[in-house]
Amino acid sequence: MAKKKNSFESSLNELENIVLKMENESTSIDEMLTNYEKASEIIKKLEYELNEKKQKFFIINEKLEMIEGEI
């Protein structure tokens, strides 16, 4: 599980670095487009991972509510 966390954090750091590059005024339009494409893919990956975690959270929460209802 720690690998996924590191993977998520690594992807987030990569995205932050891309944004910094894109903010640089000396970045060419071709570099900008390449960075934009990379950033889009990273964002998709991060959204997927966040949605996966969100679903797990809801499942755990539902189980806890069921247990509390039995007590």
C-alpha positions, 0 to 999 in steps of 0.5 A: 500500500505504501507504494501506491501512496508514493506513486500518488505523491510522485505523480503529484510532484511531477504535475507540480513540476510541469506546472512550474515549467509551463509558467516559465515565460521562456517555454516554447509553444511545443514544450507547452503542448508536450507539458500540457499533454503530460499534465492531462495524463497525470491528472487522469491518473490522479483522479482515478486513484482518488475516486478509487480511494473514495469508493473504499472510504464509502465501503468502510463507512457503510460497514461501520454504520452496519456494525453500529446499527447492530450494537 
